[in-house]
């Protein structure tokens, strides 16, 4: 194998191309780099459990055998993970890193970079960094955005995530931060380690959907969920507390909007039922949980034809669903937090958790005229073109990988 070649092993995503940030990122990275002769990707994915990789449902993926597949000229490997609650994420990353070390050794991979996404395996980090260095490789980290702040974790688990983050930043050769806010936090919080960091955001596109407005698939989706063309707001993301679905639903119910609110998400029945007991949103016909949409062209068409998009993410860096909305939807209403403002700037409107704040913004948004909506849409698209196009982002990654030659 040529000394010019770089081998990048991606660890930490559950699969490729689903709603999670890392999954969306890997999908695009592989797509944009599929014809790079001297750049080879290896991806570890979950074979079972929540968010696992289903090769049969993923267009373009070809099975090699039961545990390996090819996608965009990258080699993918499926790992079985025991269903052991929060600990399964740690098990999964440790297993993937163990397998990555075996792969580097067995295939004598030159210039390997093991890119770990999220800070879950801090206590094991030094062990694996030493091992990978001994094999001639480097370990890069994407520290994500404050996993220890997520509401779903108990206090002891949160404490573990925070300590894990510290150890991973300490031992990583480079931390690639997807938000300037996250990079600043890493530099300040862990100044004692003098961490080496760089900023590369996630990307998006501004190209329109290939579907026409009267495409049968799109029309069928509208009819199935009782939605009217251009008369609905959407939100796309994981149905978890820190994405502020409770606030968005409660405030929409308070608003005087005659439009619908279509929530595109994987359903968490436990959280859903608890929320309904609190808000009684099932009694409001405007609130519609419409399930998932894995067809990317259909999802893009839905974004384009929605009246507006709600983004409630309060934890994390640059979020893919926000970028996709800015590239497709004219009117974007975002939770007012640093990394959302960093991305959208004046291309969106902002709301807080204050009682009645979002409801008032929805009523104001409903009364905007076509020129105002068009202007907001142009500003949003310009932000993507200037700073977040996938070509721009993937080219940045190429430069980072090449420094390791």
N, C-alpha and C positions, 0 to 999 in steps of 0.2 A: 504493500500500500504506500502511496506517495507521501513524502514528508509534508507536502502542501495540503494534504487532506485534513479536515477537521471532523471529528465525530462527536455529535452532541446527543447526550442521553437525557431525556426528559422524565422527571420523576415528580409525582405529587398530584396529577390530575386523575380524576376517576375514569374519564373516557375522552373522546374527541367530539367536539362540535355540539355539546349540549349547552344548557343555559349558564352553567358556571363560568366564571371569568377565565380560569386556566384552560378549561375545555375549549372555549371559543378561541382563545389565543393560540393554542396548539394547532387547531384546525387551520387557521389562517397562516401561521408560520410555515407549516408543511406545504400548504397550497402555493404560497409565494416562492418557496425555495425548492420546489419539486424538480426543477431543471438545473439546479446548481451541481455541477459535476464533482467538485471537491468538498462538498458539504453533505454529510450523511447524518440522518436522524434516527434515533431509536426511542420508542415511547412505551412506557409501562402503563397499563390500564387495569381496572378492576374487572374480573371475570364474573363476579356475582355481587349481590347486595345493591343497596341504593345507588343510583346513578351509574351503574356498571356499563361497560362497553358492549353493545349488542351489534355485532358485525353485520348480521342479516338486515338490520334496519338502517344501516349507515351507508348511503350511496358512495360508491367508489372504493369501499374497503373490500379486500379480497382475502379470504382465509387461506393460509398456507397449511395449517393443521389446527388442532383443537386449542392450541395455546399461542399461535402466532398468526399475524396478518400483515398485509401490505396496504399502505394508504399513502398516496402522493409520493411514491418511491421511498417512503420511510418504513422501517420495520417496527411493528407493534407487537407487544407481548402481553398476554392476559394472565393475571395473578389471582388465584382464589384467596379470599380473605374471610377468616372466621367472623361471624356476626357477634362482636363482643362490645357493643356500645361505642362510646367515645374512643376507646382504646384501639378500635379497628383501624382508624386513620394512622395511628402510630405504627401498628403492625404492618400495614400496607406499605408505608414509606421505608421502613427498615427492610422488609422483604425485597422491595424494588431495588434498594441500594445494594443489598447483598447480591442480587441477580446481576445488577449492572457491573459490579466488580468482577464477577465470573465471566461476563460477556467481554469485558475489556481484555482480561487475561487470555481467555480461550481464543478470541479472534485477533489478538495482538493489535488492538485498535490504537492508531497513532493520534496524538494530540487530543485525547478525550476530554470533553467538558461534561461534567455531570451537573445538570441544572435542576435544583430542587425548588419546587414551588410550595410555599407556605412553611411556617416554622413549627413543625410538629415533633421533630425528633432530636431536640437539643441534647439530651443526655448521651446520645449515640453519635453526635456530630463529630467530635474530635477523633473517635475511632475510625469513622468512614473517611474523613479528610486525610488522615495519615495513610490509610490503605490506598486511597485513590492517588495521592501524591506519589506513593511508592510505585504505582503502576504508570507514572508519567502523566497523570491527569490533573485537572483543576476542578474545584467545586464552587459553583456559582449558586446564589440564592436569590429567589424573589420573595421578600419578606411579607408580602400580602399587606393587609391593612388591619392590624390590631385584632387578631383572632381572639385574644384574651378578653376583649370587650363584648363579645357576642352574648346576647341574652340567653341563648339556649344552654350555655354551660353553667354548671354549679360553681360555687366559690373555689373549691379545691382544684377543679379542672382549669378554671381561669388562671389560677396561680401557676399551675403547670405550664400553660401556654405562654405566659409572660416569661417565666424562667427559661423555657425552651427557646423563645425568641432571642433572649440575651445570649445564650450559648451558641446559637446558630450564626448570629451576626458576628460573634467573636471569632469563630473558626473559619468562616467562609472566605474564599479568595476574593470574591466580589459580590456585593449585593446590588442587584438590578431592581430599582424601585420604579413602580408604575405610576407614581404620583410625586410631584415636587414636595408636597406636604409630608409624605411618608419618608422621602429621602432626608428632609430636614429633621424629622423626628429621630431617625436612625442616627444621624450625625450628632445630635444633641444628647439623646438618651444614652448612647454608648460611646461617647467621646473618648473615654478612657482606653478603648480598644483601637482608636484611630481607624475605624472601618473604611475600607475602600468601597465607594458607592458610585453608581451612575444612574441617570434617569432615562428610562425608556417607557413611554406610555403604552397602553393598548391602542389598537387602531380601529378604523371603521371605514365605511365606503359611502359615497354620495350618489353612486350610480343607481338609477331607478330600477324597480323590479321589472323583470321580463314579462310579467303578467299584465294583461290588459285589464281595464276597470270592469269589464263585463266577463272576465274569465270565469267559466263554470265552477272551478274549484273555489275561487274567492266568493262568488255569489252564494254557493252552497254553504260555505262557512258562515256567512252573514245570516242566511236563512235558518241554519241549524241553531243559532244562538239568539235569534230574534233581534238582530241588530240592523240598524238603518245606515246606509252609505253616508259616511261623513258625520254621523250623528252619535258618535261614541268616543269616549276617552278610553285609553288602555294603560295597563301597567304590566311590565314583563319582568319576572324575577322569581327567585326562590321565596316560598311562602314562609318566611321566618320573621320573628319579632323585630329585629334590627332594620328590616326594610320598611318599617312603619306602615304596614297595611292597615293596622287598626286606626291610625290617624286618618289615612286617606279615605277609608270606608266611612268612618264616622262623619268626617267633614263633608264628604259627597252627599251623605244622607241629609245633612243640615242645609246644603245648598238648594237653590231653586232651579237647578239645571233640569231641562227637559231631555237631556241626552242620557245615554247609558254609560256605565263604567264596566268595561270588560277586563277581567283580571286573568292574564295568561300565565299560568303557573302550574307546577306539580302540586297536587293537593296533599296537605298534611291534615288528615281528618281530625286528629286530636286538637290541633291548634285551631282548625276551622270551627269545630263545634264549640270550643271554649269561647271563641270570638263571637260566635252567633248568640250564645247565651248572654253575652255582655252587650252587644250592639243590636241584636235582632235584625241584622241586615237581610235575612231571608224574606222578611216582610216587605222589603223595598225592591220592587221589580226592576229598578234601574241597575242594581248591583248584580253582576253576572260573572260567576266563575266558569270560564270557558275551557279549562284544561290546558293542555300543551299544544304547541304547533312546531313540529320538527322540520316541516318543509320550509327552507330558508327563503325561497322566493315568495311563498304565500305570506310568511311572517313579515317580509319587507313590504308587501302590498298592503297588509293590514296596518302597518305603521304609517305608510304613506296616506292612507285614506281615513285614518283616525282623525278626529277633530283635535285631540291633544293627547299628550303622554304625561303620566305621573311617575316621578322617580323619588322614592322614599329612602334610598340606601343611606344609612348613617354610619356604617363601618366599612372600611376598605379604601382602596386607592381609586384609580381610574376604572370606572365600571363599564364593561362592554355594552350592557343594555342601554346605558345612557348615551354612549357614543353612537350606537345604532339608531337611537331615537333622534339624536341631533342631525344625523345624516339623512333621515327619512321623514320625520314628522315636523310640521311647521311650528306647532305650539308645544313647548315643553315646560312643565311646572315641576320644579325641583325642590327637594328638601334643602334648606339653606345651611350648608355645611361647607367647610373649606375646600375639600377636594371636588365637590360638585361645581362650586363657583370657579375653581381653577380651570375646569374643563370647559364649561359653557360660557363663562364671562357674561357678555350682554346678549347672548343668543337664547336666553331662557328667562322665565319668571321664577321667583323664589317664594317659598312658604316656610313657616315655622310650626312648632308643635303647640303654639298658643291657641287656646280654644277660640274657634271661629275664624282664625286667620286664613286657612286654606279654603273654607267655605266661601268666604268673601272673594278670594282670588278666583275661584271657579265661576262665581256669578259675574265677575268682571270679564273673565276670559270668554264667557258665553256671549257677551255683548260686543266683542271685537269685530271690526268689519274686515272684509277680504284683504284690503291693502295692509292693514296692521298685521294680519296673520301672515301674509306674504313676506313682509319685512322681517318678522321674527324668524320665519323659515330660512330666509337668505342668510341672516346673521348666523344661525345655527350651522348651516351647511358650510359657511366660510370658515368657522372654527375647525371643522373636521378637515377641510382642504388644507388649511394652513399648518395644522399641528398633529393631526391624527389619522392621516390616510394610511392604509395598510402597507402600501409600497414604501412610504417614508419610514414607518416603524420597522418593517422587516429588513430594510436596508441598514438601519441602525444596529439591528441584531447581527447582521452579517459582519459589520465592522468590529463588534465586540468579540465575535467568535474568531475572526481572523487574527486578532491580537494574540491569540493563544498558539499560533503556529510556531 
